[in-house]
Amino acid sequence: MTTNITKLFLRESNAIENVYDDDSLKMAMFAWEYLKKQKEMDVYIVQKAHGILMKNQNLQPNETGYFRHVPVWIAGREGLPWYVLPEAMEIWCQNAWLYPKNWKAHHVRFEQIH
């Protein structure tokens, strides 16, 4: 993706989370660049990218770059239970690595897991 398309994609991704500030977009760009440099995709890489994304956010240290341990509600529905996240992300990583051209579907599934 070109830089402008990437920026638009990340801005829209942030908007899904009701995040609109420039610093969050900048950190999303850093995380994206980190991910592009990886030779493989695994859960630890995703967690590191999360740490980059959340670096300047007002979160507890155990909430940055780690799986959550609490339920979340998104648009009126409960997200995946916290205890299935590691396995769901492992499957997501394998699919994202094996089928990289399906990035739109991978993004949707990532948001569902998240």
C-alpha positions in Angstrom: 0.0 0.0 0.0 1.2 3.5 -0.6 1.7 5.8 2.3 -1.5 7.8 1.6 -3.6 4.7 1.4 -1.9 3.2 4.5 -2.6 6.4 6.4 -6.3 6.4 5.3 -6.6 2.8 6.2 -5.1 3.3 9.7 -7.1 6.5 10.3 -10.3 4.5 9.5 -9.1 1.7 11.7 -8.5 4.1 14.6 -11.9 5.6 14.0 -13.5 2.2 14.6 -12.1 2.6 18.1 -13.2 6.2 18.4 -9.6 7.4 18.2 -9.0 10.5 16.1 -5.9 12.2 17.5 -2.7 12.7 15.4 -0.4 11.0 18.0 -2.4 7.8 17.8 -2.2 7.9 14.0 1.5 8.4 14.2 1.9 5.4 16.5 -0.3 3.3 14.2 2.1 4.2 11.3 5.1 3.2 13.5 3.4 -0.1 14.3 2.5 -0.7 10.6 6.1 -0.1 9.6 7.3 -2.5 12.3 4.8 -5.2 11.1 6.0 -4.7 7.4 9.6 -5.5 8.4 8.7 -8.8 10.0 9.6 -12.0 8.2 6.8 -14.0 9.8 3.7 -13.3 11.8 3.1 -14.6 15.3 1.4 -13.7 18.5 4.5 -12.0 20.0 4.9 -9.8 17.0 1.2 -8.7 17.3 1.7 -8.0 21.0 4.8 -5.9 20.3 2.8 -4.0 17.7 0.1 -3.4 20.3 2.8 -2.1 22.7 3.8 0.4 20.0 0.3 1.4 19.3 -0.5 2.0 23.0 2.8 3.5 24.0 1.4 7.0 24.7 -2.0 5.9 26.0 -3.2 6.1 29.6 -3.1 2.4 30.3 -1.7 0.2 33.0 1.6 -1.5 32.2 -0.1 -4.9 32.0 -2.5 -3.6 29.4 0.1 -2.5 26.8 1.4 -5.4 24.6 -0.5 -8.1 26.5 -3.8 -9.9 26.1 -6.6 -8.5 28.1 -8.0 -10.4 31.1 -11.4 -8.7 31.3 -14.5 -8.8 29.1 -15.1 -6.0 26.6 -18.2 -4.7 24.9 -18.2 -3.4 21.4 -21.2 -1.8 19.8 -23.5 -3.4 22.3 -22.1 -7.0 22.0 -19.6 -8.8 24.1 -16.2 -9.4 22.4 -14.5 -12.8 22.5 -13.8 -14.0 26.1 -10.3 -13.1 27.2 -9.3 -16.7 27.8 -9.7 -17.6 24.0 -7.6 -14.7 22.8 -4.2 -16.4 22.6 -5.6 -19.3 20.5 -7.7 -17.0 18.3 -4.7 -14.7 17.6 -2.5 -17.7 16.9 -5.0 -18.9 14.2 -5.3 -15.3 12.9 -1.5 -15.1 12.6 -1.3 -18.3 10.7 -4.0 -17.3 8.3 -2.6 -13.8 7.8 0.8 -15.3 7.0 -0.5 -18.0 4.7 -3.0 -15.8 2.8 -1.6 -12.2 2.9 -3.7 -11.0 -0.1 -6.8 -11.4 2.0 -5.8 -8.4 4.2 -9.3 -6.9 4.3 -10.8 -10.1 5.6 -7.9 -10.5 8.0 -8.5 -6.9 9.3 -12.2 -7.7 9.9 -11.3 -10.9 11.7 -8.7 -9.1 13.8 -11.3 -6.5 14.9 -13.7 -9.3 15.8 -11.0 -11.0 17.9 -9.9 -7.7 19.4 
